[in-house]
Amino acid sequence: MADTPAIRTEALVKRYGRGGTTALTGLDLTVAPGEVFGFLGPNGAGKSTTIRILMDLIRPTSGTVRVLGADPRSAPEIRARIGYLAGEFVANGRQTGRELLTYLADLRGGVPAQQIERLASAWDLDLTKRIGSLSKGNRQKIGVIQAFMHRPPLLILDEPTSGLDPFLQQQFVALVREAAGNGQTVFMSSHVMGEVQQTCDRVGIIRAGSLVTIEHIDDLRKRALRKVEVHFDSDAPTLSAAGVSDVTVDGKVLRCKLSGDADALVKELARHHVVDLISEEPELEELFFTYYRHQEA
């Protein structure tokens, strides 16, 4: 059914051993069909545990899980309808890239050879080389290709651009956008803020096994603190614009942080002769701290 969530968890708990670490503490999460959903949080927050449960690689302590409308524990056949990329892609090093991708294609009901070749060409990947001889970045390319090549209705990706250079990260963004355009659902954890902003419809931020917030990406962008550096032709003025904080002045250079709309800051700067203006995207860690402080307050 079109309105059936691609992913739904209710009261999901995962404890490792008796008296061991509690990785998830009642996770409630819903991802709509055709949505690109970013799953964010620092290391140890519970992202990979959630993904492994969705893939039935580990079992929850309690709670319910539905993936493409089915319980992954009792419906292993849904795996053929999922494109999965683990945080660290591991494969038989003695195989060539083509041998592995052809084998996986057969398991998934067949993928046209030209589709594999198209993706390999776009990612500048030599499929004749043995996987064991490849760099981490090239092994990750194989991982990305095997997840996307059969055009599954659901993609579950754990830190998919780990080991990729900035150019390939942009190619990954294009691949996700293409998948979204085809109506596929993408659920991915990521540590790259630009990647999240360019691809995701909504994001969930997790801390210590529970969701801190779920935000639409436009709202996330408005809340995020950006670093701004302004160079003037004379001594920097004092600013009082809305949303500006942590102002420091060093001669002709002013540095500050900006949250929300930049309109007030731009209008105030327009009164002066600005030589240069640099605005940096916020780091995810700063965004996490912003939400964590708000939660604790």
C-alpha positions in Angstrom: 0.0 0.0 0.0 1.2 3.5 -0.9 0.5 4.9 2.5 2.3 2.1 4.4 5.5 3.6 6.0 8.7 2.4 4.5 10.1 2.1 8.1 8.3 2.1 11.4 9.7 1.3 14.9 7.7 1.5 18.1 9.1 1.4 21.6 12.3 -0.1 20.2 14.8 -1.2 22.9 18.2 -2.9 22.5 20.3 -4.0 25.4 23.6 -5.9 25.0 23.8 -8.7 27.5 22.5 -8.7 31.1 23.3 -5.5 32.7 25.2 -4.4 29.6 24.9 -1.3 27.5 21.5 0.0 26.5 21.9 1.2 22.9 18.2 2.0 22.2 15.7 3.2 24.9 12.3 3.1 23.3 12.9 4.4 19.7 9.7 5.6 17.9 10.4 6.3 14.2 8.4 6.6 11.0 9.8 7.1 7.5 7.4 7.7 4.7 7.6 6.1 1.3 9.7 8.1 -1.1 11.3 10.2 1.6 15.0 10.8 2.1 15.5 10.7 5.8 18.8 11.6 7.5 19.6 9.8 10.8 22.1 11.9 12.7 24.0 11.6 16.0 27.5 11.3 17.3 29.3 7.9 17.6 27.6 5.7 20.1 24.2 7.4 19.8 22.5 4.2 18.5 22.5 4.8 14.7 24.2 1.7 13.6 22.3 -0.4 16.1 19.0 0.8 14.7 20.2 0.1 11.1 21.3 -3.5 12.0 17.9 -4.1 13.6 16.1 -2.9 10.5 18.2 -5.4 8.5 17.6 -8.2 11.0 21.4 -8.5 11.6 20.7 -8.2 15.3 17.4 -8.6 17.2 15.8 -6.0 19.5 15.3 -6.6 23.2 11.7 -5.4 22.9 9.5 -3.3 20.6 8.3 -3.7 17.1 9.9 -3.1 13.7 8.3 -2.9 10.3 10.3 -2.5 7.1 8.3 -2.2 3.8 5.3 -3.2 5.9 6.8 -6.5 7.1 8.6 -7.7 10.2 12.2 -8.3 9.0 12.5 -11.2 11.4 9.7 -13.2 9.8 10.0 -11.9 6.2 13.6 -12.3 5.1 12.5 -12.0 1.4 12.2 -8.3 1.8 16.0 -8.1 1.8 16.0 -8.4 -2.0 13.9 -5.1 -2.0 16.5 -3.2 0.1 19.8 -1.7 -0.9 22.0 -1.9 2.2 25.4 -0.4 2.8 27.2 -1.1 6.1 29.3 1.5 7.8 32.4 -0.5 6.8 31.9 -2.3 3.5 33.6 -5.8 3.6 33.9 -8.2 0.8 35.9 -11.2 -0.4 39.2 -9.7 -1.4 40.0 -12.5 -3.9 37.0 -11.6 -6.1 37.1 -8.8 -8.7 34.6 -6.0 -8.4 32.7 -7.4 -11.5 32.5 -10.9 -10.0 31.1 -9.6 -6.7 28.5 -7.3 -8.3 27.4 -10.0 -10.8 26.9 -12.5 -7.9 24.9 -10.0 -5.9 22.9 -9.0 -8.9 21.9 -12.7 -9.4 20.8 -13.0 -5.8 18.5 -10.0 -6.3 16.8 -11.4 -9.3 19.1 -10.0 -11.9 20.5 -6.6 -12.8 21.3 -5.6 -16.4 25.0 -5.7 -16.9 24.9 -2.3 -18.6 23.4 -0.9 -15.3 26.5 -2.1 -13.4 28.8 -0.8 -16.1 27.1 2.6 -16.1 27.5 3.0 -12.4 31.1 1.8 -12.5 32.0 4.2 -15.3 30.3 7.1 -13.5 32.3 6.3 -10.4 35.6 5.7 -12.3 35.9 2.2 -10.9 37.9 -0.6 -12.5 35.8 -3.7 -12.1 38.7 -6.0 -13.3 40.8 -5.5 -10.2 40.6 -7.8 -7.2 38.8 -6.1 -4.2 41.7 -6.9 -1.9 44.0 -4.7 -4.0 41.7 -1.7 -3.9 42.0 1.4 -1.6 39.3 2.0 1.0 37.7 4.6 -1.2 37.4 2.3 -4.1 36.0 -0.5 -2.0 33.4 2.0 -0.7 32.5 2.7 -4.4 31.7 -1.0 -4.8 29.6 -0.8 -1.7 27.6 2.2 -3.0 27.1 0.5 -6.4 25.8 -2.8 -5.0 23.3 -0.9 -2.8 21.9 1.2 -5.7 22.3 -1.1 -8.7 19.0 -3.0 -8.5 17.0 0.2 -7.9 15.3 -1.1 -4.7 12.3 0.6 -3.2 14.3 1.2 0.1 17.9 2.1 0.6 19.4 1.8 4.1 22.8 3.4 4.2 25.2 3.6 7.2 27.7 6.5 6.7 27.7 5.9 2.9 30.4 8.4 1.9 33.0 7.3 4.5 36.3 7.1 2.7 35.1 9.1 -0.4 36.7 12.4 -1.5 34.6 15.5 -1.8 34.1 15.0 -5.6 32.7 11.5 -5.1 30.6 12.8 -2.2 28.9 15.1 -4.7 28.4 12.1 -7.1 26.7 10.3 -4.2 24.4 13.3 -3.7 23.4 13.0 -7.3 22.8 9.3 -7.0 20.5 9.9 -4.0 18.6 12.6 -5.8 18.1 10.2 -8.8 16.8 7.6 -6.4 14.4 10.1 -4.8 13.2 11.1 -8.3 12.4 7.5 -8.9 10.2 7.3 -5.8 12.7 5.2 -3.8 13.0 5.7 0.0 16.4 6.5 1.4 17.3 6.1 5.1 20.9 7.1 5.9 23.1 8.0 8.7 25.7 10.7 7.8 28.3 12.9 9.3 28.5 15.3 6.4 26.3 18.3 6.9 26.4 19.5 3.3 25.3 16.0 2.2 22.4 16.0 4.5 21.2 19.5 3.5 21.4 18.6 -0.2 19.5 15.3 0.0 17.2 14.9 3.0 13.6 15.9 3.4 13.6 15.3 7.1 16.3 14.4 9.7 16.1 12.7 13.1 18.7 13.5 15.7 19.4 10.6 18.2 21.2 10.8 21.5 21.9 7.9 23.9 19.4 5.7 22.1 16.4 8.0 22.0 15.3 10.7 19.5 16.0 14.3 20.5 14.0 15.7 17.6 12.7 15.2 14.0 13.0 18.2 11.8 12.3 19.2 8.2 15.5 20.1 6.6 14.5 23.7 6.0 13.8 24.1 9.7 17.1 22.5 10.5 18.9 24.9 8.3 17.2 27.9 10.0 18.1 26.7 13.5 21.7 25.8 12.7 24.4 28.2 13.8 26.6 29.5 10.9 30.0 31.0 11.4 30.3 34.4 9.7 33.5 36.4 9.1 33.2 39.9 7.7 36.1 42.1 6.5 35.6 45.9 6.4 37.7 48.6 4.8 38.2 50.2 8.2 37.8 49.2 11.9 34.9 46.7 12.3 31.7 48.2 13.8 29.6 46.9 16.7 26.8 44.6 15.6 23.3 44.3 17.2 21.4 42.4 14.5 18.9 39.7 15.5 20.3 36.2 15.6 24.0 37.3 16.0 26.0 35.9 18.9 29.6 35.3 20.0 30.9 38.5 18.3 34.6 39.1 18.3 36.5 42.0 16.6 40.1 42.0 15.4 40.8 45.3 13.7 39.0 45.3 10.4 37.7 41.7 10.8 34.5 40.7 12.7 33.6 37.2 13.5 30.3 36.0 14.8 27.7 33.2 14.8 24.4 33.6 13.1 21.2 31.6 13.7 18.0 31.9 11.7 17.3 34.5 8.9 20.3 36.5 7.7 18.2 39.5 6.6 18.8 41.6 9.7 22.6 41.0 9.6 22.8 41.8 5.9 20.8 45.1 6.3 23.1 46.2 9.2 26.2 45.3 7.2 24.9 47.3 4.3 25.5 50.5 6.3 29.3 49.9 6.0 31.9 49.2 3.3 32.2 45.4 3.4 35.3 44.1 1.6 34.6 40.4 2.0 32.1 38.1 3.7 32.6 34.4 4.5 29.8 32.2 5.8 30.6 28.6 6.8 28.1 25.7 7.0 27.6 24.6 10.6 29.4 21.4 11.7 27.0 18.6 12.8 28.7 18.4 16.2 27.7 22.0 16.9 24.1 21.2 15.8 24.0 18.2 18.1 25.2 20.3 21.1 22.5 22.9 20.3 19.7 20.3 20.4 21.2 18.5 23.4 21.4 21.8 25.4 17.8 22.6 24.5 16.7 19.1 25.6 18.5 19.3 28.9 17.0 22.8 29.5 
